[in-house]
Amino acid sequence: MDLERQLRDSLAARDPGAEFESAVLARLPERGAAPARRDRRRWPMALAATVLAAAFGLHWYGVQQRSASAHRQLLLALQITSYELDQVQQKLVSNGTQED
Amino acid sequence: MPLLDQPLELTPGAAVLERARGGDIAAFRELLRGHQARVFSIALRLTGRRADAEELAQDVFLKLHAVLADIESHAHLRHWLLRTVTHRCIDRLRSQARRPQLVPLAALAEADTAAPESAGDPLMGARLRQLLLQLAPDPRAVVLLRFQEDLDPAEIALLLGMSVNTVKSHLRRSLHWLRAQLPGDGNGS
């Protein structure tokens, strides 16, 4: 007995009948209009936007870091200048006292 | 005519697919007619119930209509249809298996799903189709795809997301079990 041949014979495809086709067509959401093709550029565009946003973020972070560093340096310079002026003032005061 | 000498025109199947993708309802109907027997038969022989099979097969074609833009060729279309209907039926069978039901006898009676022009011994065919419904969903799908659709184990493995060895194992065990159930093989019922 050739079981495989018998399986092939007994499992031939069977048509569902004419009502099947009309049932499917009746259930289509919008007759005659297949959904629009999906935009295949969507993923590359999303990736490009992400990379762009990341690059902008990094750039902004660098700018912020440089700004903070400049701010710290300015404060230090002002502190040094203030100290030096203070020293000069003290010397001037001390010289004036000696001359009196 | 050698393939390379042929003019660069769409084959009739490709042209129909292209028109269906463009929203041509007549072309979609043509696709439906070309594949409905295959999809319905898989659903019928997997679920064993005509009502379930019709519902599942209709859902598959509605889904196809929604994703037509992503179908690239006729071979892709056939693969998509077989994969979708098989997975949906297996999911349905698994969800039914979780709910106790009193089904088998009614299902077996309903599921004599021979094509009217089936060749071979009709009684043997009916017996085989009934036995098929007693297999678990995965091996049932494997046997159907192998003998209804004439797919090889590698194609079945790809469709069902199994290894080729698993497909071969399902086939070997299912055929062994089917032989054992048939009269004249010593173990027949």
HADDOCK unambig.tbl for C-alpha pairs under 7 A between the chains (distance, minus, plus):
assign (segid A and resid 6 and name CA) (segid B and resid 120 and name CA) 6.71 0.50 0.50
assign (segid A and resid 6 and name CA) (segid B and resid 125 and name CA) 6.89 0.50 0.50
assign (segid A and resid 7 and name CA) (segid B and resid 147 and name CA) 6.12 0.50 0.50
assign (segid A and resid 8 and name CA) (segid B and resid 147 and name CA) 4.89 0.50 0.50
assign (segid A and resid 8 and name CA) (segid B and resid 148 and name CA) 5.99 0.50 0.50
assign (segid A and resid 9 and name CA) (segid B and resid 118 and name CA) 6.00 0.50 0.50
assign (segid A and resid 9 and name CA) (segid B and resid 119 and name CA) 5.23 0.50 0.50
assign (segid A and resid 9 and name CA) (segid B and resid 120 and name CA) 5.90 0.50 0.50
assign (segid A and resid 10 and name CA) (segid B and resid 114 and name CA) 6.28 0.50 0.50
assign (segid A and resid 10 and name CA) (segid B and resid 118 and name CA) 6.17 0.50 0.50
assign (segid A and resid 10 and name CA) (segid B and resid 125 and name CA) 4.59 0.50 0.50
assign (segid A and resid 11 and name CA) (segid B and resid 114 and name CA) 6.82 0.50 0.50
assign (segid A and resid 11 and name CA) (segid B and resid 147 and name CA) 6.67 0.50 0.50
assign (segid A and resid 11 and name CA) (segid B and resid 148 and name CA) 5.09 0.50 0.50
assign (segid A and resid 12 and name CA) (segid B and resid 115 and name CA) 5.96 0.50 0.50
assign (segid A and resid 12 and name CA) (segid B and resid 118 and name CA) 6.31 0.50 0.50
assign (segid A and resid 12 and name CA) (segid B and resid 148 and name CA) 5.75 0.50 0.50
assign (segid A and resid 13 and name CA) (segid B and resid 37 and name CA) 5.59 0.50 0.50
assign (segid A and resid 13 and name CA) (segid B and resid 38 and name CA) 5.42 0.50 0.50
assign (segid A and resid 13 and name CA) (segid B and resid 41 and name CA) 5.47 0.50 0.50
assign (segid A and resid 13 and name CA) (segid B and resid 115 and name CA) 6.21 0.50 0.50
assign (segid A and resid 13 and name CA) (segid B and resid 148 and name CA) 6.69 0.50 0.50
assign (segid A and resid 14 and name CA) (segid B and resid 37 and name CA) 5.19 0.50 0.50
assign (segid A and resid 14 and name CA) (segid B and resid 41 and name CA) 5.59 0.50 0.50
assign (segid A and resid 14 and name CA) (segid B and resid 114 and name CA) 6.78 0.50 0.50
assign (segid A and resid 14 and name CA) (segid B and resid 115 and name CA) 4.51 0.50 0.50
assign (segid A and resid 15 and name CA) (segid B and resid 36 and name CA) 6.85 0.50 0.50
assign (segid A and resid 15 and name CA) (segid B and resid 37 and name CA) 4.26 0.50 0.50
assign (segid A and resid 16 and name CA) (segid B and resid 37 and name CA) 6.08 0.50 0.50
assign (segid A and resid 16 and name CA) (segid B and resid 40 and name CA) 6.26 0.50 0.50
assign (segid A and resid 24 and name CA) (segid B and resid 58 and name CA) 5.53 0.50 0.50
assign (segid A and resid 24 and name CA) (segid B and resid 62 and name CA) 6.85 0.50 0.50
assign (segid A and resid 28 and name CA) (segid B and resid 62 and name CA) 6.33 0.50 0.50
assign (segid A and resid 31 and name CA) (segid B and resid 25 and name CA) 6.89 0.50 0.50
assign (segid A and resid 32 and name CA) (segid B and resid 23 and name CA) 5.30 0.50 0.50
assign (segid A and resid 32 and name CA) (segid B and resid 24 and name CA) 5.63 0.50 0.50
assign (segid A and resid 32 and name CA) (segid B and resid 25 and name CA) 4.65 0.50 0.50
assign (segid A and resid 33 and name CA) (segid B and resid 23 and name CA) 4.26 0.50 0.50
assign (segid A and resid 33 and name CA) (segid B and resid 24 and name CA) 6.95 0.50 0.50
assign (segid A and resid 34 and name CA) (segid B and resid 21 and name CA) 6.16 0.50 0.50
assign (segid A and resid 34 and name CA) (segid B and resid 22 and name CA) 6.43 0.50 0.50
assign (segid A and resid 34 and name CA) (segid B and resid 23 and name CA) 4.21 0.50 0.50
assign (segid A and resid 34 and name CA) (segid B and resid 65 and name CA) 6.38 0.50 0.50
assign (segid A and resid 34 and name CA) (segid B and resid 66 and name CA) 6.77 0.50 0.50
assign (segid A and resid 35 and name CA) (segid B and resid 66 and name CA) 5.97 0.50 0.50
assign (segid A and resid 36 and name CA) (segid B and resid 69 and name CA) 6.88 0.50 0.50
assign (segid A and resid 37 and name CA) (segid B and resid 69 and name CA) 4.80 0.50 0.50
assign (segid A and resid 38 and name CA) (segid B and resid 69 and name CA) 6.91 0.50 0.50
